[in-house]
Amino acid sequence: MSATASQAKPSAREATRHPAGIRKGERLAGWLFVLPVILILGVFLFIPVLMALWVSFSDWSGRGSPLAPGVGFIGLENYADITTGGGLAESNFGTSLRNNAWYVILVVPLQTALSLLLAVLVSRQILRGRGFFRTAFYFPSVTSSVAITVLWLFLFSTTGVVNQIIAWFGATGPNWFNEPRGLVHLALEGVGVTTPPPALTAGGFLGITWWDWIAGPSVAMFALILMAIFTTSGTFMLLFMAAIQSIDPSLAEAAMVDGANAWQRFWRVTLPQLRPALFTVLTLGLIGCWQVFDQIYTGTQGAPGNTTLTPAYLSYQAGFQDQKWGDGAAIAFILFLIIIAFTLLQRWVLRDKPVSRRRMRAYLPGRVTPGEAPTGAATQGEAAPAASAESKKGAAS
């Protein structure tokens, strides 16, 4: 009885533990270990972000401290200046959003598809020299973006290598970084549509007509889109490779035994297992595409005709060049909200959807399909003659 009581009574050491199983000393040690990181992030990240948020609501001129007594609170005037002001600030902001939206629409799907294709190819056991191809595909990702941009300006110049290759096929390459017209407008001109419909020129959004919104990326922006796909696909290839190698090979073997071909095994077995990696790749791709800055700063600086202008570069231009610090901070926080909204939308689209009741009924026990006997009927029917035979045998004996 005493032994049982001593076992049931917690020891003094266990009594000092936190309900979650962590002692007070261990909890204090954990906070001490993470305290340096918290201080660094607080000083160099959280406090500057809060100060930038204050600048977006103030009339700070860039001189002195944003928290000085002379800096006044002006509410949403900076946000209204770039969204509903009706001047050049609104037009530039709308143009930058239009350019960046086309950039995201083309870069994110293409770089995701290309990185997944490369990951599947270099993960095949029958491929010789897999290490070489993995290194070659990943190498552009570790190269400086400034160096890649300078190389791209050289390759896509008027007399560059790209136009020389196009000339081999009897065509004339475009003036890549000096052509402001959009690809959609160029395609419409190719089929004879040269005059925009009045309905698309009468209205608009953020100082940009609907006809300009659907212009598509300019030729210069399209060259930057190709550069982004070329430099980022290698990084995302590694993420997909890690996810592919973690899939149990027995799943593909079972599908092969069931008669699934290579495409069916990829679509029905491999791709569903890659959903976490796909979410990571799409999220990082969206964030990186909406924050594109260094390629614009090093290469075009918004030219030609602001067709390569992006919100990130416009925020820098408004603050550091035009000394409109409130407008620059407001652009940065609007861009932050756009990224958050797209991330949440993507998370909702890629969420684990519950199985519908109609599909669930196919897996319930005792399910009766048309033209088929209920489950267990055949077994009972086979057991009945056996039972009658046993009864007859017993009566004869």
C-alpha positions in Angstrom: 0.0 0.0 0.0 2.8 2.4 0.9 4.7 1.5 -2.3 1.6 2.3 -4.3 1.1 5.6 -2.5 4.8 6.5 -3.1 4.4 5.8 -6.8 1.3 7.9 -7.1 2.7 10.8 -5.2 4.8 13.1 -7.6 8.4 13.7 -6.6 9.6 17.2 -5.6 11.5 17.5 -8.9 8.4 16.7 -10.9 6.3 19.1 -8.9 8.4 22.0 -10.0 7.8 21.3 -13.6 5.6 23.5 -15.8 2.3 22.0 -16.8 3.7 21.6 -20.3 6.6 19.6 -18.9 9.2 22.4 -18.8 10.8 23.4 -15.5 11.1 27.1 -14.5 14.8 27.0 -14.9 14.6 25.5 -18.4 12.1 28.1 -19.4 14.3 30.9 -18.2 17.3 29.4 -20.0 15.3 29.3 -23.2 14.4 33.0 -23.0 18.1 33.8 -22.3 19.2 31.9 -25.4 16.7 33.7 -27.7 17.1 37.1 -26.1 20.0 38.2 -28.4 18.0 37.4 -31.5 14.9 39.2 -30.1 17.0 42.3 -29.4 18.7 42.2 -32.8 15.3 41.8 -34.6 13.7 44.5 -32.4 16.4 47.1 -33.0 17.0 46.4 -36.7 13.6 45.2 -37.9 10.6 45.9 -35.7 11.5 49.4 -34.5 12.4 50.6 -38.1 9.1 49.1 -39.4 7.1 50.9 -36.8 9.0 54.1 -37.5 8.3 53.7 -41.3 4.7 53.2 -40.5 4.6 56.4 -38.6 6.4 58.2 -41.5 3.6 57.0 -43.8 1.1 58.9 -41.6 3.2 62.0 -41.0 4.6 65.0 -42.9 8.3 64.2 -42.1 10.6 66.0 -44.5 13.6 63.7 -44.1 15.5 66.1 -41.8 16.1 65.2 -38.2 14.2 62.4 -36.4 10.8 61.3 -37.5 9.8 61.4 -33.8 10.8 65.0 -33.4 8.1 67.4 -32.0 7.9 69.3 -35.3 6.7 66.2 -37.2 2.9 66.3 -37.5 0.3 63.6 -38.0 -1.6 64.0 -41.3 -3.6 60.7 -41.4 -4.1 59.1 -44.7 -3.0 62.0 -46.9 0.1 60.2 -48.2 -2.0 57.2 -49.1 -4.6 59.4 -50.8 -1.9 61.2 -52.7 -0.7 58.0 -54.5 -4.2 56.4 -54.9 -6.7 59.1 -55.4 -4.6 62.3 -55.9 -5.2 62.4 -59.6 -1.7 63.6 -60.3 1.6 62.2 -61.4 2.1 60.3 -58.1 -1.2 58.3 -58.7 -0.3 57.7 -62.3 3.2 56.4 -61.5 1.8 54.2 -58.7 -0.8 52.7 -61.1 1.8 52.2 -63.8 4.1 50.4 -61.3 1.3 48.1 -60.1 0.4 47.3 -63.7 4.0 46.5 -64.6 4.5 44.4 -61.5 1.2 42.6 -61.9 2.2 41.3 -65.3 5.6 40.4 -64.0 4.0 38.3 -61.3 1.5 36.7 -63.7 4.2 35.5 -66.0 7.1 34.8 -63.7 5.5 32.8 -60.8 3.8 30.1 -62.9 6.7 29.8 -65.4 9.4 29.6 -62.8 7.4 27.1 -60.7 6.7 24.8 -63.7 10.3 25.0 -64.9 11.7 24.3 -61.4 9.4 21.3 -61.0 10.4 20.0 -64.4 14.1 20.3 -63.6 13.6 18.7 -60.2 11.8 15.7 -61.8 14.5 15.3 -64.5 17.5 15.5 -62.2 15.8 13.1 -59.7 15.6 10.3 -62.2 17.9 7.4 -61.3 18.7 6.6 -65.0 20.1 10.1 -65.6 23.9 10.1 -66.0 25.8 13.1 -64.6 23.0 14.2 -62.3 25.5 16.1 -60.0 26.7 18.1 -63.0 23.2 19.1 -64.1 22.1 20.0 -60.6 25.1 22.3 -60.2 24.6 23.8 -63.7 20.9 24.5 -63.1 21.5 25.9 -59.6 24.6 28.0 -60.6 22.6 31.1 -61.8 20.8 31.3 -58.4 24.1 31.9 -56.5 25.4 34.5 -59.0 25.1 38.1 -58.1 21.9 39.7 -59.4 23.8 42.8 -60.4 26.2 40.7 -62.5 23.3 38.8 -64.1 21.6 42.1 -64.9 24.7 43.6 -66.5 25.1 40.4 -68.5 21.4 40.5 -69.6 21.8 44.1 -70.8 24.7 43.0 -73.0 22.9 39.9 -74.3 19.6 41.8 -75.1 21.2 44.9 -76.5 20.4 46.0 -80.1 23.5 44.3 -81.5 23.6 41.7 -78.7 23.8 37.9 -79.0 20.0 37.4 -78.8 19.3 39.6 -81.8 22.1 37.9 -83.7 20.6 34.5 -83.1 17.2 35.8 -84.2 18.9 37.2 -87.4 20.1 33.6 -88.2 16.4 32.7 -88.8 15.8 35.7 -91.1 14.0 37.9 -88.6 14.9 41.2 -87.0 15.1 41.3 -83.2 13.5 44.1 -81.2 15.2 47.0 -79.5 14.7 45.2 -76.2 15.3 47.8 -73.6 14.1 50.8 -75.6 10.6 49.4 -76.7 7.8 50.7 -74.4 4.9 49.0 -76.1 3.2 46.1 -74.4 3.2 42.6 -75.8 -0.6 42.4 -75.9 -0.8 45.7 -77.8 1.8 44.4 -80.2 -0.1 41.2 -80.7 -3.4 43.1 -81.4 -1.6 45.3 -83.9 -0.4 42.2 -85.6 -4.0 41.2 -86.3 -5.1 44.6 -87.3 -6.4 46.1 -84.1 -4.8 49.5 -83.9 -7.6 51.7 -82.4 -8.6 50.9 -78.8 -12.3 50.5 -78.0 -13.9 53.6 -76.4 -15.1 51.5 -73.5 -11.5 50.7 -72.5 -10.2 54.3 -72.9 -13.1 56.0 -71.1 -12.5 54.6 -67.6 -9.6 53.3 -65.7 -8.0 52.7 -62.3 -5.2 54.6 -60.4 -4.8 57.0 -63.3 -4.3 54.3 -65.9 -7.0 53.5 -68.5 -8.2 49.9 -68.9 -6.6 49.8 -72.3 -3.2 50.5 -70.7 -3.9 47.9 -67.9 -4.3 45.1 -70.5 -1.3 46.3 -72.6 0.8 43.4 -71.2 4.5 43.7 -70.2 6.6 45.8 -72.4 9.4 44.2 -74.4 11.9 45.5 -71.9 10.0 44.0 -69.0 9.7 40.7 -70.8 13.5 40.6 -71.0 13.6 41.1 -67.2 10.9 38.3 -66.9 13.1 35.9 -68.7 16.0 36.9 -66.5 14.0 36.2 -63.3 12.9 32.8 -64.5 16.5 32.0 -65.5 18.0 33.0 -62.1 15.3 31.7 -59.7 14.3 28.3 -61.1 17.5 26.6 -59.7 16.7 27.6 -56.1 13.1 26.3 -56.3 14.4 23.1 -58.1 16.3 22.2 -54.9 13.1 22.6 -52.8 11.2 20.3 -55.2 14.1 17.8 -55.3 14.1 17.5 -51.5 10.3 16.9 -51.5 10.5 14.3 -54.3 13.2 12.4 -52.5 11.1 12.2 -49.3 8.2 10.4 -51.1 8.0 6.8 -50.3 9.0 4.8 -53.5 6.4 2.1 -52.7 3.6 4.5 -53.6 4.8 4.8 -57.2 5.5 1.0 -57.3 1.9 0.3 -56.1 0.5 2.7 -58.8 2.7 1.0 -61.4 1.3 -2.4 -60.4 -2.2 -1.0 -60.8 -1.4 -0.1 -64.4 -0.8 3.6 -64.0 1.5 5.1 -66.7 4.2 7.7 -66.0 1.9 10.7 -66.3 -0.7 9.2 -64.1 1.9 8.4 -61.5 3.2 11.9 -61.5 -0.3 13.6 -61.5 -2.0 11.2 -59.0 0.9 10.2 -56.7 3.8 12.5 -56.9 2.2 15.9 -57.3 -0.2 15.6 -54.3 2.8 14.7 -52.1 4.5 17.9 -53.3 1.7 20.3 -51.9 3.8 21.6 -49.0 6.8 22.3 -51.3 4.5 23.8 -53.9 3.1 26.2 -51.3 6.6 27.2 -50.2 7.7 27.8 -53.8 4.6 29.8 -54.7 4.9 31.9 -51.6 8.5 32.7 -52.0 7.9 33.4 -55.7 5.1 35.8 -55.0 7.1 37.7 -52.3 10.2 37.9 -54.5 8.3 39.1 -57.6 6.4 41.8 -55.8 9.6 43.1 -54.2 11.7 43.2 -57.4 14.1 46.1 -57.1 17.8 45.4 -57.8 17.3 44.4 -61.4 15.4 47.7 -62.0 17.9 49.8 -60.1 20.9 48.3 -61.9 19.4 47.9 -65.3 16.6 50.1 -66.6 15.6 52.4 -63.6 12.0 52.3 -64.9 12.8 53.1 -68.6 11.5 53.1 -71.2 8.5 55.2 -70.5 8.1 53.8 -66.9 7.2 50.4 -68.4 9.7 48.7 -66.1 8.8 50.7 -63.0 7.9 48.6 -60.0 6.4 49.6 -56.6 9.6 48.8 -54.8 11.7 51.0 -57.0 9.0 53.7 -57.0 9.1 53.7 -53.2 12.9 54.2 -53.3 12.5 56.9 -56.0 9.8 58.8 -54.0 11.8 58.7 -50.8 15.5 59.0 -51.6 15.3 60.9 -54.9 12.2 63.1 -54.6 12.4 63.5 -50.8 8.7 62.5 -50.5 9.3 60.2 -47.6 5.6 59.9 -46.6 4.7 58.7 -50.2 7.6 56.3 -50.3 6.6 54.7 -46.9 2.9 54.6 -48.0 3.9 52.7 -51.2 5.9 50.2 -49.2 3.1 49.4 -46.8 0.5 49.1 -49.6 2.9 46.7 -51.2 3.2 44.8 -47.9 -0.6 44.5 -47.8 -0.7 43.2 -51.4 1.8 40.5 -50.6 -0.1 39.4 -47.4 -3.4 39.3 -49.4 -1.9 37.1 -52.2 -0.2 34.8 -49.7 -3.5 34.3 -47.8 -5.4 33.7 -51.0 -2.8 31.2 -52.2 -3.0 29.4 -48.8 -6.7 29.2 -49.1 -6.5 27.8 -52.6 -3.9 25.1 -51.7 -5.6 24.1 -48.4 -6.5 20.5 -47.7 -10.1 20.2 -48.9 -12.4 17.8 -47.0 -13.7 14.8 -49.0 -17.3 15.4 -50.1 -20.1 13.1 -48.8 -20.7 11.8 -52.3 -17.1 10.6 -52.7 -17.0 9.4 -49.1 -19.9 7.0 -49.6 -17.8 5.1 -52.1 -15.5 4.0 -49.2 -18.1 3.3 -46.6 -18.6 -0.4 -45.5 -21.7 -2.2 -46.7 -22.1 0.1 -49.7 -24.5 -1.3 -52.4 -23.9 -0.4 -56.0 -26.5 -0.8 -58.7 -26.6 -4.4 -60.0 -24.5 -5.7 -57.2 -25.5 -7.8 -54.1 -25.1 -6.2 -50.7 -21.8 -6.8 -48.9 -21.8 -10.2 -47.1 -24.7 -11.6 -49.2 -22.5 -13.9 -51.2 -20.8 -15.2 -48.1 -24.1 -15.9 -46.4 -25.4 -17.6 -49.6 -22.3 -19.9 -49.7 -22.6 -20.7 -46.0 -26.2 -21.8 -46.2 -25.7 -25.0 -48.3 -22.8 -25.9 -46.1 -24.9 -25.6 -43.0 -27.7 -27.8 -44.5 -25.1 -30.4 -45.5 -23.8 -30.6 -41.9 -27.3 -30.9 -40.5 -28.1 -33.9 -42.9 -24.8 -35.6 -41.9 -25.6 -35.3 -38.2 -29.1 -36.7 -38.7 -27.7 -39.7 -40.6 -25.2 -40.5 -37.9 
